[in-house]
Amino acid sequence: MPLVAYSCSASSPGILALKILAEVQETKVEFSEVAGTPSLTIVTNNPVLKTSDTSTAVSWLGCARALAQTVPSLALWDVPTVESWVESATTMVLPSLESSDNSGKVLVEEFLAKVETHFNESKEKYIAGSFTAADICLAVWLAQALIKCDISIAEGSVSEWMKVVLSALKSCDESGISPLWASISGTDAAASSSSCELTDNPLVKKLQEFRLEFDVYLHSACMSAEELLSNVPLASDKETHTKNLFFKDKKHGLFLVTHATASTFNTKQLGKLLNLEGKTNFRLADEATLDKHLAVKPGCVGPLCIVNDGVKEVKLVLDKTLTDGTYDFIHSHPLRNDASVKLKPAALMEYLSKAGIEPAIVDMSAEPAGEDSGGKAPANRPPASKGKGLTDQPKPQKQNNQNKKSGEKGKTLLRLQWKKSENFPMWYSDVIVLSEMISYYDISGCYILRPWSYKIWELMQQWFNEEILKLGVDNCYFPLFVSQDRLEKEKDHVEGFAPEVAWVTKSGESELAQQIAIRPTSETIMYPAFSDWIKSHRDLPLKLNQWSNVVRWEFKFPTPFLRSREFLWQEGHTAHATYEEADEMVMQALDLYRKVYQDLLCVPVIPGYKTKKEKFAGGHQTTTVEAYIPASGRAIQGATSHNLGQNFGKMFDIKFQDTNGESQIAWQTSWGLTTRTIGVMVMVHGDDIGLVMPPRVAPVQVVIVPVLSKNLSMEAAGPYCIKIKNDLESQGLRAKYDDRDMYNPGWKYNHWEQKGVPIRLEVGPADIEKNQARVALRYNGEKMDVSVDGLGVFIKDKLDIIQKAMFEKAVKERDQHVAKITEWKDFVPNLEKNNLVLTPWCGGEHEEWEEWVKKTSKEESLKNLGQEGEDERTATSVAAKTLCIPFDQPDLPEGTKCIASGLPATCWVLWGRSY
């Protein structure tokens, strides 16, 4: 994590926006007070490479720019207008904050009018179109200036923008956003830090009544402390969730015991810790007793609920570490297990004092010795019969969650923070990161493929190599670079790629005599060699394939797998003596792509021809397989196979002597499949838990998890589990035995479910006794107990069933969203229903009407949305485009008209919004 040190007056109000910029990027910041011009030093330490890099910035603008680029993948400074907006704010707003009077009020009012005009004209939600550093700096600085200069702001676009931004930044609670937000929004500071959904919560109201500092936030529902550790990580080991146990004792009454999750607790020692007289017999109280005395349900208990004990029959027992400064913050449920309150230990004690509660504070780390203690807390491991491996008393786990997006050793891998149906883009980002498929890189649009995703690519490679070998295709490799002369030799080709070409212009400090392109595709790299190698009809067909990377420096916003600036692919290039042979090769390659999607990835695709407007630049004809993403209602081009005709043969002089001794131009093809396949698979099959892997491309098809308890140790479980693993591998299955002893079964279940492993085998003591294993299916959650005799064969057959079921489900979802229409009035309404639209068409040569549909559908869609325009760089426009002319054509009755031109229709064409 970058370490950012500021040199600026810590008391300066202008520093608040910079501090928040750092917090948004989860960057540690340190302040020091010096006089003069603000300056910023960023020191990036790399513990792996043992290297560091230091850069400095001067001025408010320079500091903002440097900070916003600390984590490039967040793209906080990527939009061109960000710089000008921030610069304008530093000259018009910041002077008023630094002055001792209201002399800058006129400039602030002028800037406010400028922002208001911008929003009224642009109709955008954010200042630069998307959320950037400009929103953070402008909203924070402007809010401070409005308060200082006593300027009121009317309800409208500016106030709504400020509320949206400041509300989103309230999680930066140490920065002073909550009071700022409260002043702008007109709400109480404590209440403003709560979610709107929690403002009526009785305990939140009680905290407000006592005028305490706190924060409350929503998260996924967690029934136990163990789930909290896994799903709701905290900023550092100086914060803790609480574990709460409600006991009853016939002689001594009721006790609510609250301790830190890192502390151990032995029920047998509770009496001695509390100095109770006589023998004790503590038992967990039932649900009815809990509800009667504390008015709370199991899994929702926390120390704050003690105020519900109006008759003071329950004694609150607190772990000493919750009060002695061990922790800076305590997090606990407010009567519901999908939310937590965050407050300082002093605030908790003040809450209890004002409620008339005097807790017993005990040192759980120094338990008194006794003959019944055994010197340690009992190991509360889940029994094999528990589906999720969770009990009411999970084994305490050391809390060390400094980075909530991490799955590193000693940290927990989170459940998804977004639901697929509610925020698809953020869900997708969560899935690919938390399932350990992708890591972000410091160059926008470039990503690290982690082993889990690269293994998927390798499995597709293995299958594809076997198939192209049957077609007589050989693998090879050509250089990464292409000279400018070669790249520009085919006019249409270079025009099609010109905006995306990355150029090398220097070697060290020396300028190259001629710039060199990094391949966007390899036609112009490979075909000069084809010209050298092909002289006779006996040299044909020439069929080559290479697995390589390409670079396309697209202007549109990048998305991992789907639209990246560097990506992996295979590209096939062939040369033939006749058009018919070339066209056969095109169709053979396209059919392999159909099989990759449908037979390997369980993603249905629609094969067809691209229109002339959408075909490959410089090619004769392009075929495609088009996939559909139900969650977004968008199509995505799965792979393409091109008949290049003789265009490149003429450009690169690829000639051969035919059987009659006459010189002929070769007919060529090119075809490619990319790592986009992985992204499509994730989007189609993933759910709110994480990935759902089709068995044939799952890096691990079966994972074996031992369910340990006092009756089953890892050593005892090992031979049984390894025997199962060997049986699975004898059937050719990819199996893993998870024998890591630092994680409990519940954590492992979540981990492997998130990674999408098709089948999990749970092995507990009862399973070993019965010579069985519990089989849990990822794609539908089904569980069953199966004998280990013949288990390998059973699992192999079950994986085939899963593969088929996943494909059939995807086909059904896709088919439900293909609308066949014959009139324009039905076109945009069907797009709005997330449909692909099949319409009569006057032919691919009518490019002007194709452009008309794209333009008109965009205008009508934006009008329906109440918008006047959209960012031209967006990768997901609301406009419809032709996807393909499907090979499978429905009947076209005579007299059918094109929906756009009204000309006689010659075919059916598939339209859709597309990635």
Buried (B, 14 or more C-beta within 10 A) or exposed (E): BBBBBBBBBEEBBBBBBBBBBBBBBBBEBEBEEEEEEBBBBBEBEEEEEEEEEEEEBBBBBBBBBBBBBBBBBBBBBBBEEBBEBBBBBBEBBBBBBEEEEBEBBEBBBEBBEEBBEBBEEBBBBBBBBBBBBBBBBBBBBBBBBBBBBEBEBEEEBBBEBBBBBBBBBBBBBEBBBBEBBBBBBEBBBBBBBBBEEBBEBBBBBBBBEBEBBBBBBEBBEBBBBBBBBBBBBBBBBEBBBBBBBBBBBEEBEBBBBBBBBBBBBBBBBBBBBBEBEEEBEBEBBEEEBBBEBBBBBBBBBBBBBBBBBEEEEBBBBBBBBBBEEBBEBBBBBBBBBBBBBBBBBEBBBBBBEBBEBEBEBBEBBEBEEEEEBEEEBBEBBBBBEBEBBBBEBBBBBEBBBBBBBBBEEEBBBBBBBBBBEEEBEBBBBBBBBBBBBBBBBEEBBBBEBBEBBBBBBEBBBEBBBEBBEEBEBEBEEBEBEBBBEBBBBBEEBBEBBEEBBBEEEEEEEEEEEEBBBBBBBBBBBBBBBBBEEBEEBEBBBBBBBBBBEBBBBBEBBBBBBBBBBBBBBBBBBBBBBBEEBBBBBBBBBBBBBBBBBBBBBBBBBBBBBBBBBBBBBBBBBBBBBBBBBBBBBBBBBBBBBBBBBBBBBEBBBBBBBEEEEEEBBBBBBBBBBBBBBBBBBBBBBBBBBBBBBBBBBBBBBBBBBBBBBEBBEEEEBEEBBEEBBEBBEEBEBBBBBBBEEEBBBBBBBBBBBBBBBBBBBBBBBBBBEEEBBBBBBBBEEEEEBBEBEEBBEBBBEBBEEBBEBBBEBBBEBBEEBBBBBBEBEBBBBBBBEBBBBBBBBBBBEBEEBBEEBBEBBBBBBBEEEEBEEBBEBEBBBBBBBBBBBBEEEEEBEEEBBBBBBEBBBBBBBBBBBBB
